[in-house]
Amino acid sequence: MSWRVIAHGDEVWHVDAVAERRANTAAWQLVLSFRAASAGGGREARGSFWTPYPLEATSKSALFIQAERISDSALTKLLAERTA
């Protein structure tokens, strides 16, 4: 199940959020996965990408609490920038 589902243009996109921590750092960074959905409701490899999102926290739970505050319009804007 996706974290969020957003529409952009005539496509539906599934968005997932993960926490990544690089070596020798204390902060976790949010990384988002965008995957285009097929017209039939299943997932298809037509379009997908991973992108970092400018959120950091010292714990995963704090990071995901912040991520819940990201608006669908902010996700759509990021998607539009990456697919333009």
Secondary structure as the mmCIF struct_conf table of DSSP 4:
data_model
#
loop_
_struct_conf.conf_type_id
_struct_conf.id
_struct_conf.beg_label_comp_id
_struct_conf.beg_label_asym_id
_struct_conf.beg_label_seq_id
_struct_conf.end_label_comp_id
_struct_conf.end_label_asym_id
_struct_conf.end_label_seq_id
BEND BEND1 TRP A 3 TRP A 3
STRN STRN1 ARG A 4 HIS A 8
TURN_TY1_P TURN_TY1_P1 GLY A 9 ASP A 10
STRN STRN2 GLU A 11 GLU A 20
TURN_TY1_P TURN_TY1_P2 ALA A 23 ASN A 24
STRN STRN3 TRP A 28 ALA A 37
HELX_LH_PP_P HELX_LH_PP_P1 SER A 38 SER A 38
TURN_TY1_P TURN_TY1_P3 ALA A 39 GLY A 40
BEND BEND2 GLY A 41 GLY A 42
STRN STRN4 ARG A 43 ALA A 57
BEND BEND3 THR A 58 SER A 59
HELX_RH_AL_P HELX_RH_AL_P1 LYS A 60 ALA A 67
TURN_TY1_P TURN_TY1_P4 GLU A 68 ARG A 69
HELX_RH_AL_P HELX_RH_AL_P2 ASP A 72 THR A 83
#
